[in-house]
Amino acid sequence: MRKDLAAKLHADYPHLFWQRSLPRNQSSMHDGLCISDGWEPILRRLCQQLTNILVNDMKLDLASPDAKQYAFTQVKQKLGELRTYMTNTTPAMKNAIDDAENKAARTCELCGEQGSANEKPSGYIVTLCARCANDRRNN
């Protein structure tokens, strides 16, 4: 993900991304947001949903130690799918995560348009729209 997009997510949702300051041996968030720009709106919506659950449903102060128990430990693309890992989740959080991951599986990682899984000659799987898949084949 572009650094400016990642920085905005980190600034808007520091309670979810605080583990990025931990050493690599303590959290994979040290590696950053390992997804492409097309999934940023999906991740942003997920962050808003998780925040709403923490504040409105669980009645937590986002600066509290209790809220810090619900943080991302890794956000990445794997096998053409969005993978998000957290320290803890509630059933409502799990539903929001599942919805985001399902939406990403149908969304181009690069541009955010409707997409589908594409296997590269190397065997690596990515989720791309027809235009981005064609651009990749021609480059």
Backbone hydrogen bonds, N-H to C=O, Kabsch-Sander energy under -0.5 kcal/mol:
donor,donor_aa,acceptor,acceptor_aa,energy
6,A,2,R,-2.3
7,A,3,K,-2.7
8,K,4,D,-1.8
9,L,5,L,-2.1
10,H,6,A,-2.7
11,A,7,A,-2.4
12,D,8,K,-2.6
13,Y,9,L,-2.2
16,L,13,Y,-1.5
17,F,13,Y,-1.2
18,W,14,P,-0.6
20,R,17,F,-1.9
21,S,18,W,-1.4
22,L,19,Q,-1.7
26,Q,23,P,-2.3
27,S,23,P,-1.5
28,S,73,T,-0.7
30,H,27,S,-1.1
31,D,28,S,-1.6
32,G,29,M,-1.9
34,C,32,G,-0.9
34,C,75,V,-2.4
35,I,33,L,-1.4
38,G,109,E,-2.6
39,W,36,S,-1.6
39,W,109,E,-0.7
40,E,37,D,-1.8
43,L,39,W,-2.4
44,R,40,E,-2.9
45,R,41,P,-2.2
46,L,42,I,-2.2
47,C,43,L,-2.6
48,Q,44,R,-2.2
49,Q,45,R,-2.5
50,L,46,L,-2.9
51,T,47,C,-2.4
52,N,48,Q,-2.5
53,I,49,Q,-2.1
54,L,50,L,-2.4
55,V,51,T,-2.8
56,N,52,N,-2.5
57,D,52,N,-1.1
57,D,53,I,-0.6
58,M,53,I,-2.6
60,L,54,L,-2.9
62,L,60,L,-0.5
64,S,61,D,-2.3
68,K,64,S,-1.5
69,Q,65,P,-0.5
69,Q,66,D,-1.0
70,Y,67,A,-2.0
71,A,69,Q,-0.6
72,F,16,L,-2.9
73,T,85,Y,-3.1
74,Q,85,Y,-1.5
75,V,32,G,-0.5
76,K,83,R,-2.6
77,Q,34,C,-1.4
78,K,81,E,-2.6
80,G,125,I,-1.0
81,E,78,K,-1.6
83,R,76,K,-3.3
85,Y,74,Q,-2.9
87,T,71,A,-2.4
94,K,90,T,-2.7
95,N,91,P,-2.2
96,A,92,A,-2.0
97,I,93,M,-2.7
98,D,94,K,-2.9
99,D,95,N,-2.4
100,A,96,A,-2.2
101,E,97,I,-2.7
102,N,98,D,-2.5
103,K,99,D,-2.4
104,A,100,A,-2.5
105,A,101,E,-1.5
106,R,103,K,-1.6
107,T,104,A,-1.8
108,C,113,E,-3.8
109,E,127,T,-3.1
112,G,108,C,-1.4
115,G,106,R,-2.3
116,S,128,L,-2.3
118,N,126,V,-3.4
120,K,118,N,-0.6
120,K,124,Y,-3.1
123,G,120,K,-2.7
126,V,118,N,-2.7
128,L,116,S,-2.4
128,L,126,V,-0.7
133,A,129,C,-2.4
134,N,130,A,-2.4
135,D,131,R,-2.6
136,R,132,C,-2.2
137,R,133,A,-2.0
138,N,134,N,-2.0
139,N,135,D,-0.6
139,N,136,R,-0.7
